[in-house]
Amino acid sequence: MADIWVKVLQPAESYALLTLDELKVILGISPSDTSEDAQLQMWIDHYSDVVATMCNRVFAKETVAETWRGDSMPFDCPRLFLTHYPVADADIESVESPRGSMVGASAYEVENGSGKLRIDGIWSEPVTVTYTGGYDLPEEAPLALKQATALLIQAARHQMTLAAVSGIKSITHRESRVQFMDPNTAMKSNSGALAQAGETVSGLLTAYMRYYV
């Protein structure tokens, strides 16, 4: 397994996977209703980070310098799996192998979608790649990531609503009576909103997870 050192040269402006307006549409909240904006934005930031953590990667577009050791020839295939992707050809500023010795652009190629970079011929470690990769968030976030984040927020909002009425068993007015299910039972069960959302979210994120090799 490679030893990877990542130095962020230019951090992203946003790490959110969806906008406040998008979330309001999903939740059926009027754009003019700002009463929950602070809470919703906090959830967007929180669950965007949860999704990124589940996928073991940073989705936001950043400029980074990555130094790789441990996969030098002839023991392994001469390829690197960059941590920030997708990566455009023009966004690779430099490839050094070893550090300080520039590799010409014609001597390597990158698979844009996956961030896989292959260097032709023999190369020496450490290899340092300086590039910009990832999505310009939240606008460029894939729909599956937006959906996963929204599902987690929906579940959290539902669970918060249950907690808010946990002390209310029934409402009686004259001859009418409305009885509620005990929300504590629902919250403690494995079939709760967050548990159900988690199963769906895991399926949505499978294609976006990063596995270190």
QUIJO-V857357 format. One record per pair of residues at least 4 apart in sequence whose ideal C-beta (glycine too) atoms are under 7 Angstrom apart, sorted by the first residue. I is the first residue (numbers start at 1). J is the second residue. Records with the same first field share a line. If there is no record, write none. Layout:
BEGIN
I->J, J
END
This chain:
BEGIN
1->70, 212, 213
2->68, 69, 70, 71
3->69, 70
4->66, 68, 83
5->66, 67
6->64, 66, 83
7->64, 65
8->62, 64
9->63, 64, 65
10->62, 63
11->62
12->60, 61, 62, 137
14->60, 137, 138
15->48, 49, 60, 137
16->44, 45, 48, 137, 138
17->48, 51, 59, 137, 138, 141, 145, 146, 149
18->22, 23, 44, 138, 141, 146, 149, 150
19->138
20->24, 37, 40, 41, 44
21->25, 31
22->26, 146
23->27, 40, 44, 150, 153
24->29, 31
26->150
27->154
29->33, 36
36->40
37->41
38->42
39->43
40->44
41->45
42->46
43->47, 153, 156
44->48, 153
45->49
46->50
47->51, 149, 152, 153
48->52, 149
49->53
50->54, 152
51->55, 145, 148, 149, 205
52->57, 58, 59
54->205
55->205, 208, 209, 210
56->209, 210
57->83, 210
58->62, 84, 134
59->134, 135, 137, 141, 145
60->134, 135, 137
61->132, 133, 134, 135, 136
62->84, 134
63->132
64->84, 131
65->128, 130
66->82, 83, 128, 129
67->126, 128
68->80, 125, 126, 127
69->125, 126
71->76
72->124, 125
73->78, 122, 123
78->118, 119, 123
79->116, 117, 118
80->117, 127, 129
81->115, 116, 213
82->87, 115, 117, 129, 131, 133
84->115, 133, 134
85->113, 114, 115, 133, 134
86->112, 113, 115, 133
87->91, 92, 110, 112, 115, 131, 133
88->112
89->110
91->131, 132, 133
92->110, 129, 131
93->130, 131
94->102, 130
95->103, 108, 129
96->100, 101, 102, 103, 127, 128
97->101, 103, 119, 123, 124, 127
98->124, 125, 126
99->126, 128
103->107, 108, 119
107->119, 120, 121
108->117, 118, 119, 120
109->118
110->116, 117
111->116
115->133
117->129
119->123
123->127
135->140, 141
136->140
137->141
141->145, 146
143->147
144->148, 204, 208
145->149, 208
146->150
147->151, 204
148->152, 201, 204, 205
149->153
150->154
151->155, 197, 200, 201
152->156, 197, 201
153->157
154->158, 197
155->159, 193, 194, 197
156->160, 194
157->161
158->162, 193
159->163, 187, 192, 193, 194
160->164
161->165
162->166, 183, 186, 187
163->183, 187
165->180, 183
166->183, 184
168->180
169->179, 180
170->177, 178, 179, 180
171->178
172->177
181->186
183->187
184->188
185->189
186->192
187->192
190->195
191->195, 196
192->196
193->197
194->198
197->201
198->202
200->204
201->205
205->209
END
